[in-house]
Structure formats: C-alpha cells, structure tokens
Amino acid sequence: MIGQETSSHPGLPAFIPEYSDLRNKVEALKEAGHKVVLTQGVYDLIHEGHAIYLEKAKSYGDILIVGVDSDELTKKRKGPLRPIVPETERLRMLMHLRHVDIVTLRHISHDPGDLIRLVRPDVLIVSESTKDFTATMATEYEGICQEIVCLPPQALTSTSARIRLLTIEGAMKMAEQIKGAVDEFMNKIKNVE
C-alpha cells in the first residue's frame, strides 16, 4: 500500500491507515492545543477545485485530516466505473498538497459517520456538492463536532463533469470512425455492383 510518509509538520505522519493509530494521534494533537478539521470524499481526478476546497478547509483550524474513500466504497457511491484513479494514487496525491496534514482511508465496511465519530473534529467540513451527505445527516453530528461548515463547490467543473466530457468526446470520435468505416464499406459495395 503506502508507506508512512511525512507531511509538512515534523513528526506528523501524512498517512495513518489504522483507525486506532489515528485516534491516538488526534487525541495527542488535541491535548497539545491543536484545532482539528476533518473532511472526507473520493478525490478522483484531483483538480483545482479540490485544492482550493482543502485550502479553505485548513483555514478553519490547525490540522486538516482528509478521509479518502477506498476504491470499493467509491464504486458503491459513484458507480461501477469509478474511481478513475486508484486509491493508492489518490492518497499519494493528497499527501503532496501542502494544506493536508493527515490522510486516512475510508472502507466500504465503514458507516458514513465512523470517521467523524472517531476524530470528533473541532470543525467538520462538508461540500454542498456531496449528494449523499444531506442536511439531516449533518444534524446527527452536531453534538460530535463543535462546528459544521458546508462549503460550496470551489471550481466551475467537477470530476463527474470532466468524466462526462471525456466520454462525450470519446463517443464523438468513435461515431466519426464508424461513419468513415460505413462510408468506405458502402463505396466498396457500390464498386462491386
């Protein structure tokens, strides 16, 4: 999988796969007086909107923890053709972003609120564009988090929109190739007669 790599904070691991280790790290950070921020998602085809979103999320505290959906969980949430980018690469990409301090993986066996209940963040950051995290679900976590902040999308496009565009572009190219093949075939048939 991914080795224990360091973040921009000395002694702060960027990837903590085990929830028990994450719990211990979060407790130590809180005891040291750090304000902990949590957000979670797929982070497929990382783009400018993701980076700006994570920068804004980090502005609400000292330590930003990002829960990343595993490949299996992403397929369940987004469909059988997702993710485009495998979880290992998505984790590594997030560890290269300067505003991200800790990255962990959310598995299909995890309830949507497991990571929230484990971290008990000072601030939970959610995105308006997350369709499966509703306002009623957010109220469920009000007693667990000191604050819940809902950020609007930070880019003019989304990963899903980019995938649709690539799919349309691919379909158009295929249609052109099919038309060319059909035209060529029709010309051969005409020449045979």
C-alpha positions as CSV (number, residue, x, y, z in Angstrom):
1,M,0.0,0.0,0.0
2,I,1.5,3.3,1.1
3,G,4.4,3.8,3.4
4,Q,4.3,6.1,6.4
5,E,5.3,9.3,4.8
6,T,5.8,12.6,6.5
7,S,3.8,15.8,5.9
8,S,4.9,19.4,6.2
9,H,4.7,19.1,10.0
10,P,7.7,17.4,11.6
11,G,6.7,14.1,13.3
12,L,3.2,14.2,11.9
13,P,2.6,11.2,9.6
14,A,0.7,12.1,6.4
15,F,-0.9,8.6,6.0
16,I,-2.4,6.8,9.0
17,P,-4.3,3.7,7.8
18,E,-5.2,2.3,11.2
19,Y,-8.1,4.0,12.9
20,S,-6.7,3.1,16.4
21,D,-3.5,4.9,15.5
22,L,-5.5,7.8,14.1
23,R,-7.5,8.1,17.3
24,N,-4.3,8.2,19.4
25,K,-2.7,10.8,17.1
26,V,-5.8,13.0,17.2
27,E,-6.0,12.8,21.0
28,A,-2.4,13.9,21.2
29,L,-2.9,16.8,18.8
30,K,-5.9,18.0,20.7
31,E,-4.1,17.7,24.1
32,A,-1.3,19.9,22.5
33,G,-4.0,22.5,21.8
34,H,-4.4,22.0,18.0
35,K,-7.7,22.7,16.4
36,V,-8.6,19.6,14.3
37,V,-10.5,19.9,11.0
38,L,-11.9,16.9,9.1
39,T,-13.3,16.4,5.6
40,Q,-13.8,13.3,3.5
41,G,-14.5,12.3,0.0
42,V,-13.3,10.5,-3.2
43,Y,-10.8,13.0,-4.6
44,D,-10.8,11.3,-8.0
45,L,-9.0,13.2,-10.8
46,I,-7.8,15.8,-8.4
47,H,-8.3,19.3,-9.8
48,E,-8.0,22.9,-8.8
49,G,-11.4,22.8,-7.0
50,H,-10.2,20.1,-4.7
51,A,-7.0,22.1,-3.9
52,I,-9.0,25.3,-3.1
53,Y,-11.6,23.3,-1.1
54,L,-8.8,21.8,1.0
55,E,-7.1,25.1,1.5
56,K,-10.3,26.6,2.7
57,A,-11.0,23.6,5.0
58,K,-7.5,24.0,6.5
59,S,-8.2,27.7,7.2
60,Y,-10.7,26.6,9.9
61,G,-8.1,25.0,12.1
62,D,-4.5,23.8,12.6
63,I,-4.6,20.2,11.4
64,L,-6.5,19.0,8.4
65,I,-7.4,15.3,8.3
66,V,-8.8,14.0,5.0
67,G,-10.7,10.7,4.8
68,V,-10.4,9.2,1.3
69,D,-13.0,6.7,0.1
70,S,-11.5,3.4,-0.9
71,D,-11.9,2.1,-4.4
72,E,-14.7,-0.3,-3.2
73,L,-16.5,2.5,-1.4
74,T,-16.2,4.8,-4.4
75,K,-17.8,2.2,-6.6
76,K,-20.7,1.9,-4.2
77,R,-21.1,5.7,-4.0
78,K,-20.3,6.8,-7.6
79,G,-21.0,3.7,-9.8
80,P,-19.1,0.7,-11.2
81,L,-16.8,2.8,-13.5
82,R,-15.4,4.9,-10.7
83,P,-12.8,5.7,-9.4
84,I,-10.8,6.6,-12.4
85,V,-7.7,7.0,-10.3
86,P,-6.9,4.1,-7.9
87,E,-6.9,4.8,-4.1
88,T,-3.2,4.4,-3.7
89,E,-2.5,7.2,-6.2
90,R,-5.3,9.4,-4.8
91,L,-3.8,9.0,-1.3
92,R,-0.4,10.0,-2.5
93,M,-1.7,13.0,-4.5
94,L,-3.4,14.3,-1.4
95,M,-0.2,13.9,0.7
96,H,1.5,16.2,-1.8
97,L,-0.9,19.1,-1.1
98,R,0.5,21.5,1.5
99,H,-2.8,22.0,3.3
100,V,-3.3,18.4,4.1
101,D,-1.7,17.1,7.3
102,I,-3.2,13.6,7.7
103,V,-4.8,11.2,5.2
104,T,-6.7,8.1,6.1
105,L,-8.7,5.6,4.1
106,R,-12.5,5.0,4.5
107,H,-13.5,1.5,3.7
108,I,-16.9,0.1,2.4
109,S,-17.4,-1.5,5.9
110,H,-17.3,1.9,7.5
111,D,-20.5,3.7,8.3
112,P,-20.5,7.3,6.8
113,G,-20.1,8.7,10.3
114,D,-17.5,6.3,11.6
115,L,-14.6,8.6,10.9
116,I,-16.5,11.7,12.2
117,R,-17.2,9.9,15.5
118,L,-13.6,8.7,15.7
119,V,-12.0,12.0,15.1
120,R,-14.6,14.2,16.8
121,P,-13.3,17.2,14.9
122,D,-13.4,20.7,16.1
123,V,-14.7,21.5,12.6
124,L,-16.3,19.2,10.1
125,I,-16.1,20.5,6.5
126,V,-18.6,19.2,4.0
127,S,-19.3,20.1,0.4
128,E,-22.6,21.3,-0.9
129,S,-21.9,19.0,-3.9
130,T,-21.8,15.8,-1.8
131,K,-25.2,14.3,-2.7
132,D,-25.2,11.6,-0.1
133,F,-24.4,13.8,2.8
134,T,-27.7,15.6,3.5
135,A,-28.5,18.4,5.9
136,T,-30.4,15.9,8.1
137,M,-27.3,13.8,8.3
138,A,-25.3,16.9,9.3
139,T,-27.6,17.5,12.3
140,E,-26.7,14.0,13.5
141,Y,-23.1,15.1,14.0
142,E,-23.8,18.5,15.7
143,G,-23.0,17.1,19.2
144,I,-19.8,15.4,18.0
145,C,-18.3,18.4,16.2
146,Q,-18.0,21.9,17.6
147,E,-18.8,23.3,14.2
148,I,-20.0,22.0,10.8
149,V,-19.2,24.1,7.7
150,C,-20.7,23.5,4.3
151,L,-18.5,24.8,1.5
152,P,-19.8,25.5,-2.0
153,P,-18.0,23.9,-4.9
154,Q,-14.7,25.6,-5.4
155,A,-14.4,25.1,-9.2
156,L,-16.5,25.7,-12.3
157,T,-16.3,22.0,-13.1
158,S,-16.4,18.7,-11.1
159,T,-14.7,15.3,-11.6
160,S,-18.0,13.9,-12.8
161,A,-18.5,16.7,-15.3
162,R,-14.9,16.1,-16.6
163,I,-15.6,12.4,-17.0
164,R,-18.8,13.1,-18.9
165,L,-16.9,15.5,-21.2
166,L,-14.3,12.8,-21.9
167,T,-17.0,10.2,-22.5
168,I,-18.8,12.5,-25.0
169,E,-15.6,13.3,-26.7
170,G,-14.7,9.6,-27.0
171,A,-18.2,8.8,-28.3
172,M,-18.0,11.5,-30.9
173,K,-14.6,10.2,-32.1
174,M,-16.0,6.7,-32.3
175,A,-19.0,7.9,-34.2
176,E,-16.7,9.6,-36.8
177,Q,-14.7,6.4,-37.1
178,I,-17.9,4.3,-37.5
179,K,-19.2,6.7,-40.1
180,G,-15.9,6.5,-42.0
181,A,-16.0,2.7,-41.9
182,V,-19.6,2.6,-43.1
183,D,-18.9,5.1,-45.9
184,E,-15.9,3.0,-47.0
185,F,-18.0,-0.2,-46.9
186,M,-20.8,1.4,-48.9
187,N,-18.3,2.6,-51.5
188,K,-16.9,-0.9,-51.8
189,I,-20.4,-2.4,-52.3
190,K,-21.2,0.2,-55.0
191,N,-18.0,-0.6,-56.8
192,V,-18.7,-4.3,-56.7
193,E,-22.1,-3.9,-58.5
